[in-house]
Amino acid sequence: MASLQVAAGGGVGFCFGPLDGGRRRARRAVLRPPRASAAVAEDQEKVRLGESSVAVSKLGIGAWSWGDTTYWNDSEWDDRRLKEAKAAFDASVDSGMTFFDTAEVYGTALMGAVNSESLLGDFIRERKQQGPVDVTVATKFAALPWRFGRGSVLSALKKSLERLGLPSVELYQLHWPGLWGNEGYLDGLADAYDQGLVKAVGVSNYNEKRLRDAHARLKKRGVPLAVNQVNYSLIYRTPEENGVKAACDELGVTLIAYSPIAQGVLSGKYTPENPPTGPRGNTYTPEFLTKLQPLMNRIKEIGASYGKNPTQVSLNWLTCQGNVVPIPGAKNAGQAMDFAGALGWSLTADEVEELRTLAREIKGIKMPIEES
């Protein structure tokens, strides 16, 4: 769930080793392109999802907040928020971030919201009116208790395609493990792949055992398991601790990281005196934010040496892990452009480990769905 929310197979990051001050300054001068066009060109490089044929931008955009009124947007969705979401989409495309992740459960009409898939489909159509646009779309199947068998996957997918206004999508994922019927759901993914409705398939919120079982079952059908989408950030490193990251690297499955800046907490804009509002405030309390400050201070110091802010450092830390595609959520154009600043440069290996060491001092956040 983002709400219940690379090159394939490689565990090799793109981080530089220790450098002396002079070499570091020289390297940074090279890594900062003098022209915006050069930066965009580099950011548009693609990475392949697992062993599939689908290649995506190194950084994607999560569309959980688009249309949502249950967790985001202060329980309201209006024309202003719609325009901001459209601006976020356009700014993402303009910055070379052309991979968009949505789901059928993002946004519900029962709560006065608009479905995220419908919004993304509208944005793509509007953008195409200006000329060709090359975007990669991922969406997800909700393993609701009353859905049974492989046919339920195909039925849900076709409805998602209708909302998106697309004949197929590049990636279709099981949003979370079902209480039952998971083998049938995997067969449904394989059926969708065989019928050409999707170009790649994946799972989300799967622990190591479930991941290995899904990989094996799909392999028997000749279908590669392309991704496992899980919660992963500098302060939520459960995929490193529960074997999921290592299994993804071993099996050639790309790890897609949702909540990569911990729902905005790693941006540095929240403090013990100014915690987030709404549901996020229940997790990121003033007490938690107090414990977070030493790490945030070091992130800011490291970022300043590169001319980068905490959001960009936190996203870059994830890309340095190798075989990881972060998908931060962009609610407006400013956030999207901010995310783009995480590309085209790299932390050193020493900096990556220093931040990991500091982050270990912070008590982890539990996600029971990954332990089921």
C-alpha positions, -999 to +999 in steps of 0.1 A: +000+000+000+014+032-005-018+036+014-020-001+025+012+010+000+188-003-118+194-021-138+179-054-129+195-079-107+224-056-097+233-048-062+259-023-073+253+013-064+266+043-083+285+059-054+320+071-054+346+059-030+365+081-005+381+112-021+403+138-007+390+174-005+406+185-038+394+155-058+360+158-043+357+195-053+368+186-088+344+158-090+315+180-079+323+206-105+320+179-131+288+164-117+270+198-118+261+203-154+266+239-165+234+239-186+199+228-176+196+209-209+226+187-199+210+179-166+177+169-182+195+147-207+212+128-179+181+125-159+163+109-189+185+078-188+164+048-182+168+016-160+152-017-167+126-032-143+139-066-134+143-089-163+113-074-181+114-053-213+102-022-195+127+007-188+118+036-166+133+069-155+157+065-125+132+084-104+095+079-106+065+098-093+039+083-069+003+095-075-012+084-042-021+120-032-038+128-065-075+129-058-071+114-023-091+128+006-086+101+032-049+106+040-037+136+019-051+171+010-067+178+044-097+157+035-106+180+006-102+178-032-108+210-052-099+228-084-068+243-069-054+209-059-063+195-093-044+223-111-014+217-087-014+179-095-015+186-132+014+210-128+032+183-109+027+159-138+039+184-164+070+194-143+079+157-138+078+150-175+097+182-183+124+171-158+127+136-173+108+118-146+083+099-168+075+069-146+042+073-128+028+049-102-009+049-093-035+023-081-072+016-083-077+024-046-060+058-047-090+082-044-125+070-036-157+086-047-173+076-014-151+102+003-157+129-023-124+122-041-114+116-077-097+084-087-060+088-092-060+066-123-086+088-139-066+119-131-034+105-145-052+094-177-065+129-181-031+144-176-016+121-202-043+130-228-040+167-221-002+165-225-005+146-258-025+174-272+008+194-271+027+167-289+041+132-283+047+122-247+066+091-236+054+081-201+055+048-183+024+039-163+022+015-133-009+007-114-021-019-089-047-046-081-063-044-047-064-079-031-098-073-014-112-102+006-141-107-017-120-110-049-114-146-059-092-162-086-073-151-116-104-137-133-107-110-107-073-097-116-082-094-153-115-078-145-099-052-122-071-044-147-096-038-175-115-013-153-082+004-145-073+007-182-107+023-188-101+049-161-066+055-175-079+056-211-051+033-221-051+000-240-023-014-218+001-004-190+038-010-186+035-024-151+007-041-131+013-050-095-005-068-067-009-040-042-006-062-011-008-099-002-043-112-001-058-130+029-063-159+005-061-166-032-026-153-038-017-181-062-048-172-083-038-135-083-003-144-096-019-165-123-040-135-132-009-114-135+005-140-159-027-141-179-026-103-183+010-105-194+002-132-219-027-112-233-006-081-238-025-060-214+006-053-194+043-053-203+056-063-169+042-076-136+051-071-100+041-073-063+040-048-035+045-051+003+057-087-001+081-101+025+110-123+014+092-157+015+062-143-004+085-126-029+104-159-036+072-178-039+057-153-064+090-153-084+089-191-086+052-193-096+055-167-123+087-183-136+068-215-143+046-195-166+076-179-183+068-145-169+095-125-151+086-109-117+098-074-124+094-055-091+085-056-055+073-022-043+079-016-006+083+011+019+120+021+019+138+052+031+168+063+051+147+060+083+127+030+073+153+004+062+132-028+069+139-041+033+176-043+043+168-060+076+142-085+066+160-100+035+137-083+009+165-061-006+190-090-008+163-113-023+154-087-050+191-083-059+196-121-060+164-128-081+168-099-105+137-081-092+138-043-090+129-027-057+105+002-061+107+024-030+076+042-019+076+068+008+113+074+000+114+107+020+092+093+047+061+111+036+079+145+037+097+140+070+131+137+054+126+170+036+135+188+068+104+210+068+090+193+100+104+199+134+094+190+170+077+224+171+061+220+137+051+183+132+030+172+102-008+174+105-034+147+098-027+110+100+011+115+095+012+133+129+003+100+146+036+085+134+059+114+132+053+129+166+073+157+182+092+130+202+101+112+171+112+144+153+134+153+183+153+120+179+155+127+142+173+160+145+210+148+146+204+129+114+187+158+097+215+181+107+241+159+091+219+155+060+218+193+057+256+196+062+263+170+035+237+185+012+253+219+015+286+206+003+269+195-029+245+224-032+216+200-025+187+201+000+177+173+024+150+159+000+176+155-027+202+139-004+176+114+010+165+104-025+201+101-037+209+079-007+184+054-020+196+054-056+231+047-042+218+014-029+216+000-064+186-018-079+162+008-063+138+032-081+123+057-056+089+071-063+083+102-042+048+117-043+046+151-060+016+173-051+027+203-070+053+215-096+077+227-070+080+193-053+085+176-087+113+199-097+128+195-062+129+157-067+147+161-101+176+176-082+183+142-067+196+130-101+228+135-120+252+133-089+261+109-062+270+107-025+303+090-017+302+055-003+315+069+030+286+094+032+261+067+024+273+046+053+277+075+077+240+084+072+230+048+076+249+046+109+232+078+122+198+065+111+203+033+131+199+055+163+163+062+153+137+036+163+121+020+132+085+024+121+066-009+119+046-020+088+028-052+099+017-059+063+053-067+054+055-092+083+023-112+074 
